[in-house]
Amino acid sequence: MPHLSIRRYPDYFKITPIIDRILIGRDDKNDIVLGDPEISRFHASIKKNPDGNYLIIDNDSKNGVYINDKRISQSFLDDNSIFKILDYTFTFVEETFKNKESSSKKVTDETTVFVCNKKKTVNDNLKKRLAEDGIIIESHKMIELYSDVMEYAIMDIPVLIIGETGTGKELVARSLHKFSGRNGEYITLNCTAINDTIFESEFFGTVKGAFTGAVNRDGILARSNNGTIFLDEIGDMSPYIQPKFLRFLEDMKITRVGDTAINRVDARIIAGTHQNLKKMILEKKFRNDLYQRLAYLELNIPPLRNRKEEIFPIAMHFFEQYSLKYKWKIPHISDSAMKIFMEYDWPGNVRELVRIAMRLFLRVKGETIFPDDLFKVSKDLCSVSHSQNNSVKTKQLIFDEEKDNIINALKQTKGNKKRASELLGIGRATLYKKIKKHNISTIEKN
């Protein structure tokens, strides 16, 4: 069933399902009652046509129905269509799933097939769309997260993204902007770097003569009109700026420094943090009212250590990107090296994985990645350990695993170093070096 999200910033938000016909207006007899006295008693209606399409119809209202700032008498509603009535913004979301393949066949349990096919198709399409933007997801947790991203994107209300450093908060914010349908600019602001003394001029803009050297210039907030502002590390916003930014959030209006004109900004606000804002509120380091304005909806990104099934796909994605750029083969990851990857906790999350993947790619130049290569690019990987029930994996054990791999390859190829190097996925020169390092040069005689 389709639904309608209704927003009147900052304090009104509602989602309602759409039946075949609904009425919108000020009168209590309407299906959607809006309290503004400037709205007509029976202002507009949404009607389902016999062909299954939906129409938004202006019922000769006083102040009209607008799509893209143009008053309409009626218009078809597609998925994610947006229309406005005064200060209210409506988003039409079509949830009906049409399975063309199953509709042409007789199926005994049509409902079951419908649900299963829908879930699989939606997940596959979601992963494909995100992969085009370099976002690789495989785990159930991340599929759920980005499913919420798709749903929240069209709602046009503030979202707070919570996650450890390096988990990809900005990727989530960019996705919210991309799938929102907004045609304005996407702007990222690192709250740690915002200077108290120039906050107002940078955010609100200036007029010529406001102070020495001031010129007519729009601020960041004006430039974000019809777009999205991502406030990265909102927990680092200074106590001086917090109340000033809260004042803007309350009515989304700005006045340039030195000016008297008031302008309204239609911007989507997204905030991100790795900190516990509720704890900061108790410690008087963050304003509770600002938190309430920013956290209408929350998205929590799980750390990489809690979705380890994505480590290999993410690493291979970047290996493929580097391969295209540097014209080298995509490296192979040995089983022993992959064990270290999977046992490591990745405190730096995806950002750390990408950094290490780049170093490994440049080190092996298309050949196989062994544990020794991991230790050369990251000392942190040397500290990998099993759970408490297992012994600590030492560098000596990794050394022995590499030696065993070479011995087995030489045995399989009856001492043929060229074929052994191909089996191991390394160059012949590299194999000779490793044979010498492990003192196994006589293996070819076995």
N, C-alpha and C positions, 0 to 999 in steps of 0.2 A: 504493500500500500504506500502511495506517495505521502510525503509529509511536508510541512511548511515550517521553517524556522523564522521567528519574528524577533527583531531586536530594536530596542530604542535605547541608545547608549545614554548613560552608563548603567541604569538600574532595572531595565526590563528585558527579559529574554524568555522565550517560550518556544516549544516545539509541539505542533499539533498535527495529527493525521488528517488527510483529506479524503472525504467521501465524494460521492458523485457531484454534490453541489454544496458549497458553503457560502455564507454571507459574512461580510466584514463591515463593521460600522460602529457607531456610538451607541445605538439602541441595544437594550438588554436582550432583545429577541434574536440578535445576530449570533452566529456560531463563534465568531471571534469578535469580542467586544473591546474596543479601544476607547479610552477615557478622554482623549483630547477633544475639547469643545469645537475645535476647527474641523473635525472629521464629521462628515454627514451621517445622518441616522442610519441609512443603509448605503454605505459609501461604495462598496464594490462586491463582486462575487466571483467565485471560481467555479467553473462548470465543466463537467466531463462530457465530451461529445460522443456520439455513437461509435465513432472510429477509435475511441480510446484516448484521444488527445485531450489536453486540458486547456481551457481559456481563462484568462483574467479579464474581467469586464468592469469598466467604470460605469456605475449606475447613475450617470448624470450628476456626479458629486460636485460640491462647491470647489474643492481644492485639488481634485484630480488624482490620477494614478500615473506614475512616471516610470519609464524604462529608459536608462541611459540619458537621463535629464530631459526626455521628451514625453509630453503628455500623450497618453493613448486612450482610445475608446475601448479597444479590446486587442488582445494579443495572445498568440499561442505560448504556452509555457513548456520549454525544454528542460532537461535535467540541468540543475544549477542556475536556472533563470532567476534574475533578481529584479524586483520592482519595489517602488517606494510610494508610501502615502505619508505625506508630511515628514516627520522625523522617524517614522517606522520603516525599517528595511526588512523585506520579505525575501526568503530564498526558497525556491521550489526544488524539492529533491525527489526524483523519480526512483523508487526502490524496486519497481517491478522488474523481474529478471525473465527474459525471454530465451528459452532454449529451443532454437530452431530445429535442431536435430531430433529432440524428443517429441516436438509438437507434430512431426510428420509421421510418427509411429504410434502404434497402440501399445501402451505400457500398462501392466497390471497395477503396479504401485506407483502411480505418477508422482505423488507427493514426495516419496522417498528419493526417486531418481532426480526430481527437481532440486531438492535440497542438496544432495551430494554433488551433483554436477555444478550447482551454483557455487558451492564453497570451493571446490577445486579450481574452477575457472577463475573465480575472483582472486584467489591466492596466486595463481599462475600469472594472471594479468598484472597484478600488483607488483610481483617480483620483476616482471619484464619491464614495466614502466619505470621502476626505480633503478634498475640496472642501466637504463639509458642515461641516467644522471650520475652513474658511478656509485650507486648505493646498493650494496650487496646484502641481502637478508635471506636466511635459511631457517632460523630457529622460529619456533612457535611464538615465543615472546616478542620477537621483532615483527613478525607478521601481524600479531595483534596490535602492536604499537602503531605501525604504519596504516593499518585499517582504521584506527582511531584518527590518525592524521588526516586521512581522506575525508572522514566524516566531519571532523572539526574545521577543516579548511574552509568549508562553505558557510560556516556559522557566523563568521565575522565578529567574534567576541574575543577578549584577551585569553591567551594561553600561557601557562607557565611550564617550561620544560626543565625537568630536574634530571641531572645525571653527572657522573664523575667526569673529571677533566679527560678529554680525548674520546668520549663515547659518541660524539657526533651531534651535539645539540644544534649547531648551526645548520647541518644537513636537514634536520627535522624542521627547523624554522624556514629554510628555503623551500622545502616541500609544502609546508602550510601556505606559503605565499604563492607558489607556482600553481597549486590546485585550487586556490581561492577564486581564480578568475579575475583578480585585480590587475588592472593594466598600468598601475603606477610603479614607482621605483621601490626596490627592496634595499633597505639601508640597515647596516649592522653598526651598532654602537657598543664599544667596550666600556662598560661603566667604570672600570678601574682607571681608565685614561681620561675621564671627563674632568676638566679643570673647573673648580668652583668659581673662579674669578671671571671666566669667559662663558659660563654656562648659558646665561640668558641671551647673549648676543649670538652664540653659535646655534642655540636651539630655536629661539624665537625670531632671529633676524634683527636688522637695524635699519634706521633711516638716516639719511645724510644729515650731519650736524648733531646727532645724538650725543656724541663725545668726540674728542679729537681723533681725526682719522676715520670716523665712521662714514660709511657709504650706504646707499640703498641696496640692501641685500636680503634675500630670503634666508631663513634659518633652516635647519635640518627638518624640523617638523613640517614646515610649509612644503618642502621638497618631497615629503613622504605622502602628500595628499593622493588619495586613491591607491596608495601603495601599502607597504608594510615596514614597520620599525622593529628590529630585533635588538633588544636590550640584553647584551651578553654579560654574564656575571653581575646580575642585578643586585646581588648581595653586597657588592663592593661600591654601590652608589653612596656617595657621602651623605651624612646627616643634613648638610646644608641644602643639597639638591633635592632630597626626597620630598619635602613638602611642596616645593615648587613644581616638581613633576606631577605630584598627586593633584595639584590644582588644575593642571592641564588635563589630566585623565578624567576629571569630574565633568567637564563640559566640552572637551576637545576644541577649545578656542584659544587663539594666540593673539598677542599684540606685540608688534616689533618694538624693540627698544627705541624710545624717542618718538613713538607714534601713538595715536589715540584710536585708530581704526581697529576693530575686532574682526578677526577672520576665523571661520570654522574649518577644521581639518578633519577629513574623513580618512583616517589611517588605522590599519590593523596593528594592534600592539601585541608583541610576543616577547616574553622575557625568559631568560635562561640562567641557571645557577647550579653550582656543584655543592653549595652550602645548605645547611639546615636552617631555612628562614624562620621556622616556628621557634627554634631555639634562640635565634638572633633576636626575635621579638621579645622573648622573655628576658633576654640580656639587655634590652633597650638599645640594640644596635640597628634594628630595622623596624619601620613603622607598620603596625598591624593594619591600619587603614589602607596603606599602599599595597600591602600583601593581598588584602581582600579585593582590591581593584584589579590586580594582575592575575590572580589565580581563579578566575571563573572556571576554567578547565585546566587540568594538569596532565602532563605526559611524563612518565618516568622511563628513562632509558636504562635498560639493564647493562651492567658492566660486561666487558668481553669475557671475563672468567666465568660468567653465568650463561654464556651462549657459545661455548667452545666449538660447536659444530660449524660456526661461521669463520673460524680462523683460517682453515685451508682455502675455502672459496674466496675470501677477501685477499689473501696473499697471492693466489693465482690470478685474480683480477688485475692486481697491480703488476705482476710479472708480465702479463699480456700487454698492458699499457706500455711498460718499459721496453718490451721486446719490439713493439711497433716503432718506438722512438729511437732506440739505439741499434736496431737491425741485428740483434742477437737472438739466439734460440731461447725459448722459454725454459728455464731451469727445472730440473726434476728434484723433488725433495725426498731424500732417503727416509726409510722407515724410522731409523734411529733418530734422525733430526726431527721428524714429525712428532715423535714421542716427546721430545723436549718442548716443542712448540705447544703441545697439548697439556703438558704438565706445568708450564709456566703460568703465573697468575696475571700477567699483563697489567701491571699497575697503571701504565700509561694508556691502556685500552687500545682502540683502533689506531689512534695517532702513533703510538709506539710501534704497533705492528707494521704500519706503512713505512715508518722510518727504517726499521730493521729489514723489511723486504727490499727497500732500495739499496741498502748497504750490501745485502747478500747478492742481489742481482749484479751489482758492479764488481763484486769479488769473484763470483764463479763464472761470469760471462757465458751463460747458457749451459754450463755443465751441471753435474749433480751437487746438491747441497748436503754436506756431511756435518756431523756434530762439531767437528773442529772448525768449520767455517762459522758456525753460530757463535762459538766462543771468541772468534777473532773480531766479530762485528759488535758483540754486546757482552760485557762482563757480567751483566745481570743474569743472563741465561745460564751461567756457570752455577748459579745457586739453586737451580731447579731441584726439587725433591719430590718424592712420592708422598702419599698420605702416611699417617703415623704407623700404619700397619706394615709399611714397606721400608726397606732400607734406603738410605740417601744415595741418589745416583751421582757418583763422583765422575770427575773428568777421566780418571783411569778406566772406568767401565765404558765410557763413550769411546775412548781410545781403542779398547779391546774390541768393541762392536765394529768399528771401522776396519780393523785388522781382519776380523772374521769375514766381513763382506768381501774384502779383496781376495782372501784365501779361497772362499767358496767360488768366486767368479773365475779364478785361475784354474780351480779344479774342474769346473764345468766346461771350460774351454781347453782343457788339457795343456795349460801353460801358454796358450796363444794370447799374448798381451794386447794385440789389436782388438781381438774379439772380446777379451775381458773388459777392456776400456769401454767398448760399445755397450756391453751388458751393464756396466756400472753407470754409464751415462757421463763419462768424463773423458777428457783428451788423453792420448797415449802418453804425452809428456807428464801430465799430472799423475797418471798411474805409476810411472817410473819413480816419481818423487815420493809417492805414498809407499811404494814397495820398499824403497830405501829407508824411509822414516820408520817403517814397522819391521825392518830387517827380515823380510820374507823373500828375498831375491831367489832363494833356492827352491821355491814352491813349484817352479815349472818343471823340475825334475821328477815330481811325484806323479 
